[in-house]
Amino acid sequence: MIGRYVRMVVAPNTRIGTIAAARFDRDHASFLFHQDPRIEYKLPDVWIRDSEIEECPQPTEEEVAMINNMTIRDD
């Protein structure tokens, strides 16, 4: 699963990235989520359980532009 694109279940339209690493603890798997660098609103790398993500295709440039347009900006 490392290197594959995933989205967070809690925010599937805006939290899209790749799996950078994996760790296993008894019955649970956790994955290091690395947000797609094209997305302007930065989320730090975070460890997340397998139940909190779902695999998805890599977002197109148009999809990334839509995500960036949805971001609330404080100018």
ABEGO torsion letter per residue (X at the ends): XBGBBBBBAABAAABBBBBABBBBBEABBBBBBBBBAABABBBBBBBBBAAABBBBBBBBAAAAAAAAAABBBBX
